[in-house]
Amino acid sequence: MEARFLGCRIDNLDMQQTVDKIESFINSQTGAQIITLNAEILYQAQYDEELRELINQADLVTPDGIGIVWAARKLDKPVKERVTGIDLLQNLCFRAAEKGWPIYLFGAAPGVAESAAENLKQQYPGLNICGIRHGYFGLEDYEQIRADILSSKPAILFAGLGAPKQEYWIRDNLPLLGSIVCMGVGGSFDVLSGLKQRAPAWLIKLNLEWLYRLLAEPSRIKRQTVLPRFIWLVLKTKWRGKA
Ligand code: UDP
């Protein structure tokens, strides 16, 4: 089941169905690219054909954030629920600990993913984190990074390089990584390591996580000016009657 609007495909699955779908990718050993799509990237994709194609060729695209869920509803393509990168990562770690899937953490500043790994292992006893690599590298490091990932034999690789950099990295490297399921997770390692705080649960429930992030990191203001433009685009699209 999928919803298609603003030129992009989004899979209409709830969290458990998403985890089940990813399990089926792991079982079929074909490798897969998972994108958790937020309003900022969907807006960017309106003006960037390569990004739009990247989203549409991904194996699974989840509605990451209230902006996407709201747009889907407005454009009469409602999706079941928000499936954010960090929530999906945690749900997958829970399943991975149960199933014995090895996990690789790639991204964030040196030391951050290591702390995130420690916390994840405490939260999900038995979780096998088979490899960790920080996210600051040049073209000359590509081969060594791939070699390290391949020799660690993960079932899932979480890439926390920020969007859409992580999505391009996965697109370019997935064909060389065999059967690994790769998913972009943005700044999740910063949160899981304790370096940054996620909004309190009551604010997330009120759909105000974006406001918390803006207040906690005022430097995001430039990025978040996309949000009113995204809302305007959705309303215009609705009035014109074509999603
Ligand atoms: N990052 C990285 N390599 C880079 C640029 C960024 O590993 O070349 C990391 C950065 O340290 C941070 C994450 O990518 O952990 C980006 O976080 P942000 O919250 O900006 O991402 P978003 O969730 O908004 O995509």
Residues whose N, C-alpha, C, O or C-beta is under 5 A from the ligand:
A	BS01	UDP	G107 A108 A109 G135 Y136 G160 L161 G162 A163 V185 G186 G187 D190
